[in-house]
Amino acid sequence: MTIVTIAPLDLAALLCSRVCHDVISPVGAIMNGLEMLDSEKDEDMRAVAMDLIKKSATSASARLQFCRLAFGAAGSLTAAIDTGDAENVARGLIGNERTALRWNGQRRLVPKNAVKLLLNLCLIAASAIPRGGVIAVELEGEAEAVTMKIEVTGTNARLPHAASVFLSGGSIETVDGQSIQPYYTTLLARECGMIIRASTSPESITLTVTPAALQGAIEEDATPGGTPMQ
């Protein structure tokens, strides 16, 4: 099986494009609100503008905080991160009136890349239920032996094409700004020595992540970071 190889500079550029895509919408809304404040004299309209600015600023802050942990350095190369911090940024980004985030598991310190992997899987989970639903996260074990399960339920729950391909150990011809995030997720899994398994049923998707050392013998044709979807 051929795996796409992306040059480090191209990987960095694509990830930057993804982050910019995530924050440009609320930043643009802030600019629109400021323009309204500058041109409007009606107090009711100015109140609407202020509400838009506040909500958009909150959204932009939540997205940046999430991206800092999910894509950024967030400390030294060998840093461990509190899973409570991961939960907080995930709730800020994902938890809303359409999607409920349920987080089960005691707070613990785990390697930075494992937290990045968890948050990126949460992004994939959220993309699988564009109409909203429930994302349930379960964590067990400690440090390098932590295991993760992300269960997604919602109307017409379905993994996006790129996520489905990469999580099953496959490849696509070209990685772009839309597919870079699931591709990066498989890189994180490989770096952490984790095996991702995805199972689907009507209205439900379950992603389980297990350290390779606990998984046992891996099929010869399995790709680190992904195994065939069940």
MONOR-V885172 format. One record per residue. PHI is phi in radians with two decimals (none if undefined). D_LAST is the distance of its C-alpha to the last C-alpha in whole Angstrom. Layout:
phi: {PHI | PHI}
d_last: {D_LAST | D_LAST}
//
This chain:
phi: {none | -1.57 | -1.86 | -1.08 | -1.95 | -1.96 | -1.07 | -0.91 | -1.16 | -1.19 | -1.07 | -1.09 | -1.13 | -1.17 | -1.16 | -1.08 | -1.10 | -1.12 | -1.10 | -1.05 | -1.06 | -1.23 | -1.78 | -1.18 | -1.14 | -1.16 | -1.15 | -1.09 | -1.16 | -1.07 | -1.08 | -1.09 | -1.12 | -1.14 | -1.13 | -1.10 | -1.08 | -1.28 | -1.85 | -1.59 | -1.85 | -1.20 | -1.15 | -1.13 | -1.19 | -1.16 | -1.16 | -1.09 | -1.10 | -1.13 | -1.13 | -1.08 | -1.11 | -1.10 | -1.14 | -1.23 | -1.13 | -1.09 | -1.11 | -1.10 | -1.10 | -1.10 | -1.19 | -1.18 | -1.11 | -1.12 | -1.09 | -1.05 | -1.41 | -1.32 | -2.13 | -1.52 | -1.25 | 0.86 | 1.91 | -1.25 | -1.10 | -1.83 | -1.16 | -1.79 | -2.15 | -1.26 | -1.13 | -1.12 | -1.16 | -1.11 | -1.08 | -1.07 | -1.25 | -1.16 | -1.13 | -1.12 | -1.64 | -1.68 | -1.15 | -2.70 | -1.21 | -1.73 | -2.19 | -1.73 | -1.92 | -1.93 | -2.08 | -2.06 | 2.37 | -1.16 | -1.10 | -2.72 | -1.61 | -2.29 | -0.95 | -0.95 | -1.16 | -1.18 | -1.16 | -1.06 | -1.07 | -1.03 | -1.16 | -1.19 | -1.19 | -1.10 | -1.09 | -1.09 | -1.04 | -1.12 | -1.22 | -1.41 | -2.27 | -1.06 | -1.56 | 1.70 | 2.82 | -2.25 | -2.03 | -1.94 | -1.92 | -2.21 | -2.14 | -2.44 | 1.50 | -2.26 | 0.78 | -1.20 | -1.70 | -1.17 | -2.03 | -2.30 | -2.43 | -2.09 | -1.89 | -2.03 | -2.28 | 3.03 | -1.08 | 0.96 | -1.01 | -2.77 | -1.21 | -1.00 | -0.92 | -1.08 | -1.10 | -1.06 | -1.15 | -1.18 | -1.22 | -1.62 | 1.47 | -1.56 | -2.55 | -2.14 | -1.14 | -2.32 | -1.67 | -2.16 | -1.11 | -1.45 | -1.67 | -1.12 | -1.15 | -1.12 | -1.09 | -1.07 | -1.05 | -1.20 | -1.11 | -1.10 | -1.06 | -1.10 | -1.11 | -1.46 | 1.22 | -1.87 | -1.94 | -1.78 | -2.11 | -2.10 | -2.21 | -2.24 | -2.61 | -0.95 | 1.22 | -2.60 | -2.36 | -2.16 | -1.94 | -2.03 | -2.20 | -2.29 | -0.99 | -1.01 | -1.13 | -1.63 | -1.30 | 1.57 | -1.12 | -1.80 | -0.96 | -1.01 | -1.65 | -1.35 | -1.75 | -0.94 | 1.66 | -2.93 | -2.37 | -0.95 | -1.20 | -1.65}
d_last: {19 | 21 | 21 | 23 | 26 | 28 | 31 | 32 | 34 | 32 | 29 | 32 | 33 | 30 | 29 | 33 | 32 | 29 | 31 | 34 | 32 | 31 | 34 | 36 | 36 | 37 | 40 | 41 | 41 | 44 | 46 | 46 | 47 | 50 | 51 | 52 | 53 | 56 | 57 | 57 | 60 | 58 | 57 | 54 | 53 | 53 | 51 | 49 | 49 | 49 | 46 | 44 | 45 | 44 | 40 | 40 | 41 | 39 | 36 | 37 | 37 | 34 | 32 | 34 | 34 | 30 | 30 | 32 | 30 | 27 | 28 | 32 | 33 | 34 | 36 | 37 | 34 | 34 | 34 | 32 | 31 | 31 | 28 | 31 | 31 | 28 | 28 | 31 | 30 | 27 | 29 | 31 | 29 | 26 | 28 | 30 | 31 | 28 | 25 | 25 | 24 | 24 | 24 | 24 | 25 | 29 | 30 | 30 | 31 | 28 | 28 | 29 | 26 | 23 | 25 | 24 | 21 | 20 | 22 | 21 | 17 | 19 | 21 | 17 | 17 | 20 | 19 | 16 | 19 | 22 | 24 | 23 | 22 | 21 | 19 | 19 | 20 | 20 | 21 | 22 | 24 | 27 | 27 | 25 | 24 | 22 | 19 | 17 | 15 | 15 | 14 | 15 | 17 | 19 | 20 | 18 | 15 | 14 | 13 | 16 | 16 | 17 | 14 | 11 | 13 | 14 | 11 | 9 | 12 | 14 | 18 | 20 | 23 | 25 | 24 | 26 | 27 | 24 | 22 | 23 | 22 | 18 | 20 | 22 | 19 | 17 | 21 | 21 | 18 | 20 | 23 | 22 | 21 | 17 | 14 | 11 | 8 | 6 | 5 | 7 | 9 | 13 | 15 | 13 | 10 | 10 | 11 | 12 | 14 | 16 | 19 | 18 | 21 | 19 | 16 | 18 | 18 | 15 | 15 | 17 | 16 | 13 | 15 | 16 | 15 | 12 | 9 | 6 | 4 | 0}
//
